[in-house]
Amino acid sequence: MATTAEKATSCCINTKPAAPLRREAAAAAAVAASDAGVVEEWRTVPARDQLNGQQRQRAAIASLIHPVDPIPEASATASTKGIQIMTRAQSRHPLDPLSAAEISVAVATVRAAGATPELRDSMRFIEVVLLEPDKNVVALADAYFFPPFQPSLLPKAKGGPVIPSKLPPRRAKLVVYNKRSNETSVWVVVLTEVHAATRGGHHRGKVVSSQVVPDVQPPMDAVEYAECEAVVKDYPPFREAMKKRGIEDMDLVMVDAWCAGYHSEADAPTRRLAKPLIFCRTESDCPMENGYARPVEGMSILVDMQNMVVIEFEDRKLVPLPPADPLRNYTPGDTRGGVDRSDVKPLQIVQHEGPSFRVNGYFVEWQKWNFRIGFTPREGLVIYSVAYIDGSRGRRSVAHRLSFVEMVVPYGDPNDPHYRKNAFDAGEDGLGKNAHSLKKGCDCLGYIKYFDAHFTNFTGGVETIENCVCLHEEDNGILWKHHDWRTGMAEVRRSRRLTVSFICTVANYEYGFFWHFYQDGKIEAEVKLTGILSLGALQPGEFRKYGTTIAPGLYAPVHQHFFVARMDMAVDCKPFEPFNQVVEVNVKVEEPGKDNVHNNAFYAEDELLRSELEAMRDCDPFTGRHWIIRNTRTVNRTGQLTGYKLVPGSNCLPLAGADAKFLRRAAFLKHNLWVTSYARDEMYPGGEFPNQNPRVGEGLATWVKQNRSLEETDIVLWYVFGIIHIPRLEDWPVMPVERIGFMLQPHGFFNCSPAVDVPPSASDLDLKDHGVVAKPVQNGILAKL
C-alpha cells in the first residue's frame, strides 16, 4: 500500500524445502522461527524465564537497544546529540504496508529458494503481507525514529533513556500454494536492503523460515475464478445443458466460483474445490446488463481448482430461466430503459483552507486524534496505534490495532444450491484483495486524501489498486447545544468526524468498511452493505417461504451477514503495560421494598470478566448491556478507573440450528463478544485457513479453552455483529445501503466532555461579530418574569 509503484529485480537463493509439520503448529512455528532468527541478531540483554510479565516486556525492549549517554526527550526539531538518528526519520515505519518493491523482493526471494525449476514454476502467491513486529519494536520506532518522537512510550531506565542505533529489518509473510503438489506453505522473508531494488540493484531478501502447513486450502484468487469460468463454459455437457435452457451464446453466461466449504468428507482439503453458481445475462444494449437477474438452477458442478477441470456435473432438473425482468438494470436513464430525476441540484463540499487533518506517510493527525493506516490483502483497512492528545496528560493510548478480520454470510434456504452458500469473504477470498478504486464525487466528498494498495497476484506480480483507502472529514450535525430560556442565549457546536474507509466487491455484494473518529472521543465502526441480491429461480407457480419473490420466476433467499471486528485494546496503556480488564454492565431493576418505595428505581451493575471462558457473552438490549475496557492503574478525578466502553448496535445470532455444517468452521458466531489475552498468532477467529476446513471450532472457540486470566492483561476484544436480511422488492435491482456497526465510547476516560473546547463554527462567529447572536431574546416567558 503506497502512493507509487516500484519494481525489484531478483537473484537466486536456494534452500532445501522444509518437511511438513503438524497443521496445528506449522503456521505459528514459521512465524516463531523467524522471530527467533531475527531477534537473535539484535540481542544484547538475555531474558530470564523467571521474569514476570512486565519484566519480560522490559527485557524484550532491552534486547533490541543499546544504551547511550542520557539525552533530553526528542522532538522533530530537538538536538540529536548522542542519538544515532536524524530528525528526518527512517523511510519505512515498522507498521507501514509493504511497498511494491518489498513485495517484489519477497516474491523473488521465495521463488529463488525453490530447489528445482519445476517447484519454482508451480508456486502461486496467495498473500504477501507485512509480518508485523512485536509491540516493543513499534514503541522504539515511535519513540526515537519517527515523528512526533515520543520517548515516553518506553519505560524509564536508571541512568537515562536507552535508544537503538537502528531498528530490526522489516519482514514479509508469504502464503504460497504449490499448484503441482496441492501443498500450502508459509514463508517469512527478511527484507534487508529493498531500497537497492528500486535503483536497479539486486535484492537482499533472506528466507528465515518456511513450513508446509498440512491439511489446509488457502484463499481463492481472482485468476482462479477467471480460469474456472472459462473451464466451465468450455465443458461440453454444460454447454448442452445451457442449450436445453435456450442459451447457446456462452458470452452471456456468468460463472461465479464459490468455495466448496465443508459439508462432508467429500469436501476435504485434499482437493482444491469450487462449486460454481451460474447466471445468464439478457441480450440488451445496457452497458452493465444485470446477469444476476437470471440465475441458472437445476444443475450441479464441481471443479478441481488445482488441475482446473470439471470433475462432477449433473443436470438434475430443467428449471426454466426466469423471464427478462424489465426492472433488472440500474444504469443511468435510458440505458436501463428509464428516466432519471431532474430536480437534484449539485451538493458541493468545499474547504477553502484545506482539511483539518495532517498526513505524514501513513501517520494521521486530526483534532486530538492520531493513528496509523495499514492495509492487508485479507482484512483490508487496519488502524494502528490509536491515541488521543489530552492536554497536560499528553498522549493517551486507546487501541494498538483495529480491523475487520472475518465475515460470514449464511443463507436460510435448505434447497440446493442455497444451503451451500456460506461464504467466508475474508478467509476464503480476502476483503483487501477485492477492494476497488474509490472515485471523487461518488464514494467520498470534500477534501480527500487517498492511499494506494499493493498486492501480489497469483503468479507473483505486483498489482496496485489506486485510491484504495479514502480519508476525509464529514459534517455530522449537532455536536452539542443548550439554550438558556432565562437569558434567551444559546451555545451550539457542529460535529465533524474523520472517516477512513474502503469498499470491496465480493461477487454480487458490495461492502463498505468505515472507521469514524469523533471530536468527543468516540470511535465508530460501521459497515455499509449494498450491491445485488443473490437470487434463485422458481418453477412456474412455485412459492418458497425461505425468501421473497422479487419478480416472476425470481426470488431472493433469506440470509444473514456477520462481521467480526478484532480490537487489540490498550486503554491508557503503553506498550510495556498490560493493565487492562473488561467489565460487563447491565441495568438492574430494584426490587420493590424499603429501597424502592416508589417502584421507580434501577441502577447499573458491573461484573468483572475474570477469564476467557467467562467472557463469552451475548448482547441484551433489555438490560442495556455493554462492556467497559478499563485501565487497572489509572483513575480520573473522581477516583474511578479510566475506560472505554463497547456500545453494541443492532445485532443478532445465527438462526441456523446448532448442527448446521457451516458452524463447524464458524463457531465464533455463537457469541457476540469474546475476550482473549493477547497472543501474537491469534489473528483470525476461524483460524488461518477456513477454506474447506474440516476441523470443528478451530480458532477463537479453541483458543479460549486455555481460559487465560483477564483480570489484568493485554486485552483483545472480538465483537461479532450481524444483520438478518429478509429481502424486499425495494432491494432490487440494486440494494440501497444498509448500515450496521458499533461504538467505542469514552467512559470515565476524561474528566469532563472533551468536546467542550470545540469552537463555534465560522458562520456563528460572523453573526456574533455583527451583534446578532449576542443579544438576548425577549420571548414570552421572559416577559412574564
KOLKOL-580871 format. One record per residue (C-alpha): residue in three letters; x, y, z. Coordinates in pm, whole numbers, plus 50000, padded with zeros to 5 digits. Layout:
<recs>
ALAXYZ
...
</recs>
This chain:
<recs>
MET500005000050000
ALA501695032049885
THR501465061249651
THR503845048849382
ALA504565015549220
GLU508125002949245
LYS509904974149073
ALA512514950049203
THR514934925849040
SER515634890949164
CYS518594868649235
CYS518814831949321
ILE518594819349678
ASN518484781649714
THR517434764250034
LYS516104729350089
PRO512324727750122
ALA511224721250478
ALA509464689350580
PRO505774692150662
LEU504764699951019
ARG501574691851201
ARG498964716151075
GLU498094729051422
ALA501594742551478
ALA503014748451133
ALA501894784051063
ALA502744795951414
ALA506074777851403
ALA507044795651082
VAL506504829551241
ALA508054819651573
ALA511144806351399
SER511524838651209
ASP511164858251534
ALA513934838451697
GLY516224842151399
VAL515824879451357
VAL515744889751720
GLU518904869751784
GLU520844893451560
TRP519864922651783
ARG520074906752126
THR522324923752382
VAL520504915352707
PRO519324879252766
ALA515814873252901
ARG515254851453206
ASP512444826753238
GLN511624837553592
LEU510804873453493
ASN507224883653542
GLY505084898153262
GLN506194934253299
GLN509864924953338
ARG509634903653023
GLN508394933852829
ARG511304954952960
ALA513784927552880
ALA512384924452529
ILE512884961552477
ALA516394960052618
SER517244931352386
LEU516754953952086
ILE518534985352206
HIS521964997652308
PRO522425022652595
VAL523905056852520
ASP524505088452719
PRO521415104152879
ILE519615127752648
PRO516635151052672
GLU513345139652523
ALA513435140852145
SER511195160551916
ALA511095167751546
THR513405197451598
ALA515315185951906
SER519065181751922
THR520205146651836
LYS523495147152022
GLY524225111852137
ILE521445097051922
GLN522335077651612
ILE519315090851424
MET518495122251232
THR515425144251258
ARG514495130250917
ALA513325096051033
GLN513765062450863
SER511765059850542
ARG509655029550637
HIS507855027050969
PRO507624991351106
LEU503844991951054
ASP503785006850704
PRO502204983050450
LEU504634965750218
SER505664986749921
ALA505594973549566
ALA509374969449580
GLU509214949949905
ILE506564926649764
SER508694920649456
VAL511754913149668
ALA509814889249892
VAL508384870349596
ALA511734868449417
THR513424856349735
VAL510944828049789
ARG510884818049424
ALA514684816949412
ALA514644794449717
GLY512874767349519
ALA515124737249478
THR514094729049121
PRO512714748148822
GLU509534727248845
LEU509004737649207
ARG509594774349127
ASP507204773048831
SER504454757049041
MET504484784549308
ARG501314805449328
PHE501364835149562
ILE498164838249765
GLU499294865350003
VAL502354886750066
VAL501854908250373
LEU503854926950633
LEU504784904850926
GLU504014929651198
PRO506764933751457
ASP506404929951831
LYS504804959252009
ASN508104968952171
VAL509654974151826
VAL506754997051734
ALA507345016252058
LEU511025020351974
ALA510165033551630
ASP507625058451762
ALA509915069352044
TYR513075077651851
PHE512775071151477
PHE509535086751357
PRO507855119851435
PRO506315131651656
PHE509075113051853
GLN507565100852181
PRO510275088052421
SER507635084452694
LEU506425052652517
LEU509425034152661
PRO509975026153029
LYS512295049153219
ALA515685034153295
LYS518315042653553
GLY520985064953409
GLY518705079753145
PRO516825066652843
VAL518145039352618
ILE517815041452243
PRO518555018751948
SER521145025251682
LYS518715010651428
LEU515544990551408
PRO515284954051305
PRO514664949450931
ARG511124946450809
ARG509774911950734
ALA507204897850494
LYS504974867750544
LEU504024848350230
VAL501314822250182
VAL502304801249881
TYR500214774749708
ASN502034747749513
LYS499844740749215
ARG501704708849130
SER501624692249475
ASN498484709049618
GLU500524719849923
THR500284752550114
SER503344767550277
VAL504054798050492
TRP507314816750439
VAL508974845150628
VAL511444867450447
VAL513664894150599
LEU513784924850375
THR517294937650442
GLU518084961050152
VAL514974965749948
HIS515955001149854
ALA518644987149623
ALA515974970949410
THR514425004549328
ARG517745015849181
GLY518084985148964
GLY520354966449204
HIS519964931349343
HIS517554923849623
ARG518814913549965
GLY515864893750095
LYS516564863450310
VAL514324833850385
VAL514344828050762
SER511584801950782
SER509494780350555
GLN506934754550664
VAL504414733350479
VAL501014735250650
PRO499234701850601
ASP495534695850550
VAL494534731550451
GLN493474751350147
PRO494434788250116
PRO492034815149989
MET490994815449625
ASP492434840649381
ALA490824861749109
VAL492934843948844
GLU491464810748957
TYR487944824748935
ALA488534836148579
GLU490054802648479
CYS487174784048644
GLU484624803848443
ALA486434795948118
VAL486724758748200
VAL483034755248288
LYS481904773947977
ASP484044751047762
TYR482754718947920
PRO480574700947659
PRO477914686947899
PHE477494721848045
ARG477074737447703
GLU474494710947620
ALA472594717847944
MET472574755047866
LYS471334747547516
LYS468344729547671
ARG467594762247850
GLY467754781947527
ILE471264796347571
GLU473934789647310
ASP475954821847338
MET478474814847614
ASP479394851847630
LEU476094857247811
VAL476934831548079
MET478414841448418
VAL480164815348635
ASP480734826048998
ALA483174801349155
TRP482084798149518
CYS484384779349755
ALA483064744749837
GLY483064749850214
TYR482954718350421
HIS479804697050437
SER481234661750431
GLU484464642650380
ALA484004648050005
ASP484934684650066
ALA488174676150246
PRO491144698850166
THR492994670449991
ARG491444685949680
ARG491054723049597
LEU487364726049512
ALA484784751049392
LYS481044747349337
PRO480114774749092
LEU476804793149070
ILE475604800448717
PHE473834831548586
CYS472924843548240
ARG472674878648103
THR469864890347879
GLU470864903947541
SER470434941747556
ASP472134974947489
CYS472654981747860
PRO476374987647931
MET476094968848266
GLU473504942248198
ASN472504926548530
GLY473254889748484
TYR472304881848843
ALA468674886948737
ARG468684852848563
PRO470034825148789
VAL470514791148625
GLU469324763048852
GLY468874725448835
MET472504716548762
SER475384707948995
ILE479024714648907
LEU482204706249096
VAL485534719948974
ASP489014707949069
MET490754741649101
GLN494224726549124
ASN494044709748784
MET491294732948659
VAL488944705948533
VAL485264698348588
ILE485204666148791
GLU481474663448858
PHE478504675648655
GLU474834667048687
ASP471864682848513
ARG469334672748776
LYS466244692448684
LEU465294715248399
VAL464354747848571
PRO463334773948312
LEU465324806148310
PRO463354834748467
PRO461924858348206
ALA463814890648150
ASP462714914748424
PRO462184949948280
LEU463314964248619
ARG466574944548637
ASN469074971548544
TYR470435001348738
THR472495022548497
PRO471575059048430
GLY468455069848245
ASP467525054247915
THR470435029347931
ARG468275010048176
GLY465045018847996
GLY464015045548247
VAL464225082848324
ASP466365098848595
ARG465135125648835
SER465535161348713
ASP465305180449043
VAL468595170049210
LYS470785201049249
PRO474575198849294
LEU475875194649650
GLN479495205249687
ILE481715201949993
VAL484315229849990
GLN487165235250237
HIS488845267150121
GLU491595264650384
GLY492135227650328
PRO491395199250568
SER491975198550942
PHE493915165950920
ARG497635161950855
VAL499215131550693
ASN502865121150708
GLY503265088650517
TYR500685066450686
PHE500605086651010
VAL497435107151051
GLU496755135851293
TRP493305151351325
GLN492005173351603
LYS493395154851907
TRP493455120451746
ASN496435103451586
PHE496875068851438
ARG498495049451155
ILE496825034550849
GLY497634999750726
PHE496174975850472
THR496314938150425
PRO495014915350148
ARG492794896650393
GLU491424923350627
GLY491664953950410
LEU491944985450621
VAL493844983250951
ILE494095011351208
TYR497195011051430
SER498355029651741
VAL495165049151812
ALA495815076852065
TYR494255109152192
ILE496265140152289
ASP494705151052618
GLY496205184552719
SER498695182153003
ARG498195144453023
GLY499765141552679
ARG499335111552451
ARG496835086352584
SER496555053052405
VAL493195037552320
ALA494005007952096
HIS497004991551934
ARG495214976251635
LEU491674977351491
SER490404957451193
PHE487624936051049
VAL489054900751042
GLU486204879350909
MET482694879850769
VAL480294851050710
VAL477094850950502
PRO474914820250571
TYR471724815250368
GLY468474801950512
ASP467064782150218
PRO467524744150263
ASN467224738049887
ASP470154732249655
PRO472324752249585
HIS471444777849852
TYR472154756150156
ARG475814756050047
LYS476014793950031
ASN478014801750346
ALA480744825050227
PHE483724834050449
ASP484534865050249
ALA487754874250434
GLY489214839550489
GLU488144824150156
ASP488574854249928
GLY490204884050102
LEU488464917050169
GLY491554937350081
LYS492274918749757
ASN488694925349646
ALA488854962649722
HIS488434986949437
SER489405022049347
LEU487345049849504
LYS486385079549292
LYS485945115749394
GLY482405128349393
CYS480945093249418
ASP482165073349715
CYS483605103149905
LEU483045140949908
GLY485185170550012
TYR488935173350050
ILE490145137350021
LYS493435120050086
TYR493715086949907
PHE496075057949974
ASP497005031749715
ALA497304994849796
HIS499804969849656
PHE499214932349632
THR500764902349470
ASN498774884849203
PHE498554847049168
THR501784844148969
GLY503794867649191
GLY503504900249003
VAL502624932449184
GLU499264949149128
THR498224983149256
ILE494744994849348
GLU494875032449313
ASN492805053649553
CYS492025022849759
VAL491585039450100
CYS489765072350148
LEU490485097150429
HIS488245127550466
GLU486245149150707
GLU482465148850728
ASP479955172250887
ASN477915152251137
GLY475155175451252
ILE474925188451608
LEU477765180351848
TRP476125196852149
LYS473685225152223
HIS471985243152510
HIS469535272052511
ASP469175291452835
TRP465495300752850
ARG466115326653121
THR468595347052920
GLY467485336552575
MET471115328752485
ALA472275296552323
GLU475505278352255
VAL475715252051983
ARG478565233651816
ARG478535213751497
SER480105179551495
ARG482545167551240
ARG484215134051213
LEU487245119751039
THR486395089650826
VAL488755062850698
SER487195037550462
PHE487475012850178
ILE484924993649972
CYS485194958449835
THR483114937649594
VAL482704900449658
ALA480754886049363
ASN477314902349380
TYR477634921949707
GLU479504953949797
TYR480714960850149
GLY481984994350271
PHE484114993550588
PHE484405026150783
TRP486175038351095
HIS484855072151218
PHE486725093551473
TYR484705120051661
GLN485575151951845
ASP484045139052169
GLY486395109252187
LYS484145083152026
ILE485255058051763
GLU482585042651544
ALA482945011251336
GLU480445009251052
VAL479764985350766
LYS477614995850471
LEU476024968150267
THR474914973449909
GLY475174956049571
ILE472914929649416
LEU470944902149584
SER471974865949528
LEU468824851749370
GLY467224818449289
ALA464884806849013
LEU461344794249068
GLN459314769548867
PRO456084783848721
GLY453584786849007
GLU456184777949271
PHE456404796549602
ARG459154793349864
LYS458744805350220
TYR462514808250258
GLY462724840450057
THR460944869149888
THR459534868049536
ILE461184896949354
ALA459804892349000
PRO458104864448803
GLY460244833048838
LEU462754851049060
TYR463184850949436
ALA465754862049695
PRO466544837649981
VAL466674849950339
HIS470194852050479
GLN472384867950743
HIS475544888850728
PHE478034885551015
PHE481154906351070
VAL483954901851322
ALA485924931651449
ARG489194923851625
MET490264951351864
ASP493664948852031
MET492954974052305
ALA495464994952500
VAL493335018752709
ASP495735042852882
CYS498485016852835
LYS501965019952699
PRO503374990252503
PHE505004975052812
GLU501914979253034
PRO499344950753017
PHE496984968753255
ASN493534963653103
GLN490464943853209
VAL486854941153089
VAL483684945353292
GLU480144938053176
VAL477484963553268
ASN473794955153297
VAL470944976753420
LYS469134961253716
VAL465654969653841
GLU465474974154218
GLU463094950454386
PRO460054966954549
GLY460664973754919
LYS462184999055155
ASP464855008054899
ASN462265012854625
VAL459075025254784
HIS458065043754467
ASN458795014054237
ASN460895035854008
ALA464455025654099
PHE467015009853869
TYR470805010553860
ALA473824998753659
GLU475724968853791
ASP479114958553660
GLU480794924653677
LEU484444917453604
LEU485034891353334
ARG487834872353504
SER488724846053244
GLU488254838152876
LEU485514812552931
GLU483584837553145
ALA483944863452868
MET481874845852601
ARG478934869952609
ASP475864880052410
CYS474084913152363
ASP471004920152575
PRO469104951752479
PHE466644946252766
THR469364953453022
GLY471274979252819
ARG474244955752823
HIS477614969652727
TRP481244962952813
ILE483924986052951
ILE487634981352891
ARG489284996653200
ASN492825005453292
THR493574989553628
ARG496215015353728
THR494795049053609
VAL491935068753763
ASN490015100153673
ARG489305129553902
THR486545110554087
GLY488825081254161
GLN487185057953911
LEU489225036653671
THR489525051953324
GLY487995032453040
TYR486355029152700
LYS483055011252655
LEU481884990052366
VAL478315000352284
PRO476534974652063
GLY474364985051774
SER471614962851635
ASN472724926751642
CYS471684890451613
LEU472974854851647
PRO472944826951385
LEU469444814051314
ALA470734780951181
GLY470504750351403
ALA473374740551629
ASP474324712151393
ALA474474733751081
LYS477544724050878
PHE478914759250838
LEU479044763751218
ARG481814737551229
ARG484024764251077
ALA482234794051230
ALA481894785051597
PHE482904821051673
LEU479444832251558
LYS477824815951862
HIS478524846352082
ASN478534883752020
LEU481584890552235
TRP484754871152301
VAL487694884252505
THR491164869252492
SER494564876652634
TYR496794888852351
ALA498744862252163
ARG500714871451854
ASP499494842751636
GLU495784845551726
MET494604867551443
TYR491604851851269
PRO488544838251452
GLY488124808351219
GLY491814800251212
GLU494414808450949
PHE492814787550672
PRO488994784350692
ASN488624773750327
GLN487414737150323
ASN488444734350688
PRO487304700350826
ARG488254707651188
VAL485494717051432
GLY485784750151618
GLU489264759251503
GLY490374793951601
LEU488684815151864
ALA486484787752009
THR489584766552069
TRP491854794252198
VAL489514803752481
LYS489654768152619
GLN493024778452765
ASN490874800052995
ARG493624825653043
SER493174852053310
LEU491704885653204
GLU491934903753538
GLU494914924753431
THR496394917553091
ASP496784928152730
ILE493144926252618
VAL491834916652272
LEU488124921152202
TRP486364901151930
TYR482994916751859
VAL480644896951633
PHE477764916851487
GLY475214906751230
ILE472074915251043
ILE469114894150932
HIS468344902350571
ILE464804894950465
PRO464904908850110
ARG462384934949997
LEU461254944449650
GLU462904977849725
ASP466274959749742
TRP466024952949368
PRO467754957549126
VAL470494972349346
MET470194973749722
PRO470125007749898
VAL472805009050167
GLU472064990350489
ARG474155001050790
ILE475374981351087
GLY478124987051343
PHE479064996151698
MET480705023551902
LEU483765026752123
GLN482905054652366
PRO484995070352646
HIS483705060552990
GLY485465079453266
PHE488445083153035
PHE488185121153051
ASN487425143953347
CYS484685161553152
SER483385163752797
PRO486385165152561
ALA484175183452309
VAL483565214252523
ASP486565231652363
VAL485295228152006
PRO484945264051879
PRO481785278351725
SER481515274351350
ALA482645303151131
SER479055312851048
ASP478225315951420
LEU481255338051477
ASP480265360351186
LEU476815365351336
LYS478245373451678
ASP480635398651524
HIS477605416451379
GLY475775416151711
VAL473065392251600
VAL473555362551834
ALA474835380152145
LYS471605399152208
PRO469175381852448
VAL465875371652302
GLN462875386652487
ASN460435358252449
GLY457075353752617
ILE458425335852924
LEU461005363152985
ALA458335389652956
LYS456345372753232
LEU459445370453454
</recs>
